[in-house]
């Protein structure tokens, strides 16, 4: 910019010209300043993972309350793999032990257990994931073994079922009729790259959009809560993948990049055949995403693990908190965190609160040796 020219113009006798040019100069400087501080829509917010802290602060968790789940013959839970709070009810999925979906009220009283094993209508063999469709007020349960979706009302009454195409790992509803599906990358050749997310109709026989190109071998471990709805949007993370995505009906867009500071898994490792791939992970110094992806207005949380080069049996589980406003992250050793606060990483988030399950060690045991049911912990994070 030629400031001498500007000064000569300012010194003109015409007041109107003087004010016009001063206004132009102010606008130009403001525009330049604004341009320098504006992020492009294509810029990814980087989550830089630093040292894992074992020093867990006393004021990290605030506004804590608990919902103790009652224990009856119909409500004995195994590990809680997925949790959704919706319209005054708590929906809990236990895939590994009871193969059931449980419905509790906010006082912790059992309302319904959905558990009907078999091939007949309304029955399932393996409820691998579930979803609350907020557009139709339906519960959708994915039976991965029979490749079908079972639909229930919010009280747990069976309504209908339909077949779904392909081997699906996780899913979420985008509207009443369309879903986003995480397709299991181990199908066909796992050493090839493939698009792992598909936006399709509820039967997954008409695909509108696909994305997240990654090696299929990265799906060899099931991670929980990797495709989640919180803070009014759907977000997704893939095990051994470095980006976090936002999913809408029109796009699958990366919004965060995870920098493990030299411990991200390189492509040449991911492209190996399954046996060599697992061996490389066991003997390498890599960090692996483990899901539990949730967010509030200010925070994003997720879990990951790291292995030891010298001892492949040693695995350390870590929970990362990321402040979206300050770009700062805090990575916590889960063992230490559980010892201090008595619960694990977030398994749900809603309206600024996070929800977790208390640890086995914090549960009491009756005189007959019966362990009490889990307790849901509701809290805010001060970071």
C-alpha positions in Angstrom: 0.0 0.0 0.0 1.3 3.5 -0.9 0.8 5.5 2.4 2.4 8.7 0.9 -0.4 8.8 -1.6 -3.0 8.2 1.1 -1.5 11.1 3.2 -1.6 13.5 0.2 -5.2 12.7 -0.3 -6.0 13.1 3.4 -4.4 16.6 3.3 -6.8 17.8 0.6 -9.1 20.7 1.6 -12.3 18.8 0.9 -13.7 17.5 4.2 -15.9 15.0 2.4 -13.1 13.4 0.5 -11.0 13.4 3.7 -13.7 11.5 5.6 -14.4 9.1 2.8 -10.8 8.1 2.5 -10.3 7.8 6.2 -13.3 5.4 6.2 -11.8 3.5 3.3 -8.5 3.2 5.1 -10.1 1.9 8.3 -12.2 -0.6 6.4 -9.1 -1.9 4.5 -7.0 -2.3 7.6 -9.9 -4.1 9.4 -10.4 -6.4 6.5 -6.7 -7.3 6.4 -6.7 -8.0 10.1 -9.8 -10.2 9.9 -8.4 -12.1 6.9 -5.3 -13.0 8.9 -7.3 -14.5 11.8 -9.9 -16.4 9.8 -9.5 -20.2 9.4 -10.3 -21.8 6.1 -13.1 -24.4 6.1 -10.6 -26.9 4.8 -8.3 -26.4 7.9 -8.4 -29.3 10.3 -8.2 -28.6 14.0 -5.1 -30.5 15.2 -5.4 -32.5 18.5 -1.8 -32.8 19.6 -1.2 -35.7 22.1 1.6 -34.8 24.5 2.8 -36.6 27.6 0.3 -38.8 29.4 -0.3 -37.4 32.9 -0.6 -39.6 36.0 -1.3 -36.6 38.2 -5.1 -36.4 38.2 -6.4 -33.0 39.5 -8.9 -32.8 42.3 -11.1 -30.3 40.4 -11.2 -32.0 37.1 -14.7 -33.5 37.6 -17.5 -31.2 38.8 -21.3 -31.2 39.3 -21.3 -35.0 39.8 -24.4 -37.1 40.4 -25.3 -40.8 40.2 -28.1 -43.1 39.0 -27.8 -46.5 40.7 -29.4 -49.2 38.5 -31.6 -51.6 40.4 -30.7 -55.3 40.4 -33.5 -57.8 39.6 -33.7 -61.1 37.8 -34.4 -59.2 34.6 -31.8 -56.5 35.0 -28.5 -58.2 35.7 -26.1 -56.4 33.4 -22.7 -57.5 32.1 -20.3 -54.8 30.7 -22.2 -51.8 29.2 -21.0 -51.4 25.6 -23.2 -48.5 24.6 -25.4 -46.0 26.4 -28.1 -43.5 25.1 -30.2 -41.2 27.3 -33.4 -40.1 25.5 -36.7 -38.7 26.6 -36.4 -39.6 30.3 -35.0 -43.1 29.7 -31.6 -44.8 29.8 -30.9 -47.4 27.1 -28.0 -49.7 27.7 -26.5 -52.4 25.4 -24.6 -55.4 26.7 -23.2 -57.2 23.6 -20.7 -59.6 25.2 -22.5 -61.2 28.2 -26.3 -61.0 28.2 -26.7 -59.9 24.6 -29.5 -57.6 25.7 -30.8 -54.1 25.5 -32.0 -52.7 28.8 -34.3 -49.8 29.4 -34.2 -47.9 32.8 -35.9 -44.8 34.0 -33.9 -41.9 35.4 -34.4 -43.2 38.9 -32.6 -46.4 37.9 -35.7 -48.7 37.8 -35.8 -51.4 35.2 -38.5 -50.9 32.6 -37.7 -53.5 30.0 -35.2 -56.0 28.8 -35.1 -56.7 25.1 -33.7 -60.2 24.8 -35.1 -62.7 22.4 -32.6 -65.1 20.9 -33.4 -67.0 17.7 -34.2 -66.8 14.0 -37.9 -66.0 14.2 -39.4 -62.6 13.5 -38.5 -60.2 16.4 -35.5 -62.3 17.4 -31.8 -61.7 17.1 -28.6 -63.7 17.7 -26.0 -60.9 18.2 -27.1 -57.3 18.9 -23.9 -55.7 17.7 -25.1 -52.1 17.9 -28.2 -50.0 18.5 -29.5 -46.6 17.7 -32.3 -44.3 18.8 -33.8 -42.7 15.7 -34.9 -39.3 16.9 -36.9 -38.6 13.7 -39.2 -41.6 14.1 -38.8 -42.3 17.9 -37.7 -45.8 17.2 -35.1 -48.1 18.7 -33.1 -49.9 16.0 -31.1 -53.0 16.9 -28.5 -54.4 14.4 -28.3 -58.2 14.4 -24.9 -58.6 12.7 -25.1 -62.3 12.4 -28.4 -62.4 10.6 -27.8 -59.1 8.8 -31.1 -57.5 9.8 -32.4 -54.5 11.6 -35.1 -54.9 14.3 -37.2 -51.9 15.1 -39.0 -51.1 18.4 -40.9 -48.3 20.0 -39.3 -46.4 22.8 -40.9 -48.7 25.4 -39.2 -51.7 23.8 -42.2 -53.2 21.9 -41.3 -54.9 18.7 -42.6 -53.2 15.6 -40.9 -54.5 12.4 -37.6 -55.8 11.0 -35.8 -55.6 7.6 -32.7 -57.0 6.0 -29.5 -55.0 5.7 -26.9 -55.5 3.0 -23.2 -56.0 3.8 -21.3 -56.5 7.1 -22.0 -53.5 9.2 -20.1 -52.6 12.3 -21.8 -49.4 13.6 -24.6 -47.2 12.4 -26.5 -44.0 13.2 -29.7 -42.3 11.8 -29.5 -39.2 9.7 -33.2 -38.8 9.3 -36.3 -41.1 9.4 -35.2 -43.2 6.4 -31.5 -42.7 5.9 -28.6 -44.0 7.9 -24.8 -43.8 8.0 -23.2 -47.2 8.2 -19.6 -48.1 9.2 -18.9 -51.1 6.9 -16.6 -53.7 8.3 -13.3 -53.3 6.3 -12.3 -56.9 6.9 -14.6 -58.0 4.1 -13.0 -59.2 0.9 -9.3 -58.2 0.9 -8.3 -56.4 4.2 -5.0 -55.2 2.7 -6.8 -52.9 0.3 -8.1 -49.5 0.9 -11.8 -49.0 0.9 -14.4 -46.4 1.9 -15.6 -47.4 5.3 -18.6 -45.1 5.7 -21.7 -45.2 3.6 -24.8 -43.0 3.7 -27.7 -45.1 2.5 -31.3 -46.0 3.0 -32.1 -48.1 6.0 -31.7 -51.4 4.1 -28.3 -50.2 2.8 -29.2 -51.3 -0.7 -29.1 -47.8 -2.1 -25.9 -45.8 -1.3 -25.9 -42.0 -1.7 -22.5 -41.1 -0.5 -19.4 -42.9 0.9 -16.1 -41.8 2.5 -13.2 -42.4 4.9 -10.7 -44.2 2.7 -8.7 -46.6 4.8 -7.2 -50.1 4.8 -9.7 -52.7 5.8 -7.3 -54.3 8.2 -7.8 -51.4 10.6 -11.2 -52.9 11.5 -9.7 -56.1 13.0 -10.6 -54.8 16.5 -14.2 -53.7 17.4 -14.1 -50.3 19.1 -17.1 -48.9 20.9 -18.7 -45.5 20.5 -16.8 -44.6 17.4 -19.9 -43.3 15.5 -21.8 -41.1 17.9 -24.4 -38.4 18.2 -23.6 -35.6 20.7 -23.7 -31.8 20.6 -26.3 -32.0 17.9 -24.2 -33.7 15.3 -22.8 -37.1 14.2 -19.1 -37.6 14.5 -16.9 -40.6 13.6 -13.4 -41.9 14.4 -11.8 -45.1 13.0 -9.4 -47.3 14.8 -5.8 -46.6 13.6 -7.0 -43.6 11.5 -5.7 -40.1 12.2 -8.8 -38.0 11.5 -12.2 -37.4 13.1 -15.1 -36.7 10.8 -18.5 -34.9 10.9 -21.2 -36.8 9.0 -24.3 -35.2 7.5 -26.7 -36.2 4.7 -24.6 -34.2 2.2 -21.0 -34.8 3.3 -18.5 -36.8 5.3 -16.0 -34.2 6.3 -12.8 -34.4 8.4 -12.8 -31.8 11.2 -10.0 -32.9 13.5 -6.6 -34.5 13.0 -5.0 -36.5 15.8 -1.2 -36.0 16.1 0.3 -38.8 18.2 3.7 -37.2 17.9 5.5 -40.0 16.0 3.3 -42.8 17.2 0.7 -42.7 14.4 0.5 -46.0 12.5 2.1 -45.6 9.0 0.3 -46.8 5.8 3.0 -49.4 5.1 2.0 -51.1 8.3 -1.7 -50.9 7.7 -1.3 -52.5 4.2 0.2 -55.7 5.5 -1.6 -59.0 5.5 -3.5 -59.6 8.8 -0.9 -61.8 10.5 2.0 -59.4 9.7 -0.1 -56.4 10.6 -0.9 -57.7 14.1 2.7 -58.7 14.6 3.9 -55.2 13.6 1.4 -53.6 16.1 2.5 -55.9 18.9 6.2 -55.1 18.4 5.9 -51.4 17.4 5.4 -48.3 19.5 2.1 -47.2 18.1 -1.0 -45.6 19.6 -4.4 -47.0 18.7 -7.7 -45.2 18.9 -10.3 -47.0 21.0 -13.5 -44.9 20.5 -15.6 -43.4 23.3 -15.9 -40.3 21.0 -18.1 -37.6 22.5 -18.3 -33.8 22.7 -19.9 -30.8 24.3 -19.8 -27.2 23.2 -16.2 -26.8 24.5 -14.8 -30.3 24.8 -14.1 -33.4 22.8 -13.2 -36.7 24.4 -11.9 -40.1 23.2 -10.0 -43.1 24.3 -6.8 -44.7 22.9 -4.2 -47.3 23.9 -0.5 -47.7 23.6 1.6 -50.9 23.8 5.1 -51.4 25.0 7.9 -52.3 22.6 9.6 -54.5 25.3 6.4 -56.2 26.5 3.6 -56.8 24.0 1.3 -57.9 26.9 1.5 -54.5 28.5 -1.2 -52.1 27.3 -1.9 -48.7 28.8 -5.4 -47.2 28.3 -5.6 -43.4 28.0 -8.5 -41.0 28.0 -7.9 -37.7 26.1 -9.8 -34.4 26.8 -9.5 -31.7 24.1 -10.6 -28.2 24.6 -11.9 -27.0 21.2 -11.5 -23.3 22.1 -7.9 -23.3 23.4 -6.6 -26.3 21.3 -5.2 -27.8 24.5 -5.4 -31.5 25.3 -5.1 -33.5 28.5 -4.3 -37.2 28.3 -5.1 -39.2 31.4 -3.9 -42.7 32.5 -7.2 -44.5 32.9 -6.0 -46.7 35.8 -5.1 -43.6 37.8 -8.3 -41.8 36.8 -10.4 -44.7 37.8 -8.7 -45.0 41.2 -9.4 -41.3 41.9 -12.9 -40.9 40.6 -14.3 -44.5 40.5 -15.6 -44.5 36.9 -14.3 -44.9 33.3 -14.3 -42.8 30.2 -17.4 -41.0 28.9 -19.9 -43.3 27.2 -22.4 -40.6 26.4 -22.7 -36.8 26.3 -25.7 -34.5 26.4 -26.3 -30.8 27.1 -22.8 -30.2 28.5 -22.8 -33.3 30.7 -20.9 -36.5 30.2 -22.0 -40.0 31.4 -19.9 -42.9 32.5 -20.2 -46.2 34.3 -18.6 -46.8 37.7 -15.8 -49.3 38.0 -16.2 -52.9 39.2 -14.0 -52.1 42.2 -16.4 -49.4 43.4 -19.4 -51.7 43.5 -20.5 -53.4 46.7 -21.1 -57.1 47.0 -24.0 -58.7 49.0 -23.6 -61.3 51.8 -24.4 -63.9 49.2 -21.6 -62.7 46.9 -23.8 -61.0 44.4 -22.3 -57.9 42.9 -24.6 -54.9 42.5 -25.5 -53.5 39.1 -23.4 -50.6 37.6 -24.1 -47.0 38.5 -24.4 -44.3 35.9 -22.3 -41.3 36.7 -23.3 -37.8 35.4 -20.7 -35.0 35.5 -19.1 -32.0 33.9 -15.4 -31.7 33.0 -13.4 -28.7 34.2 -10.7 -28.3 31.6 
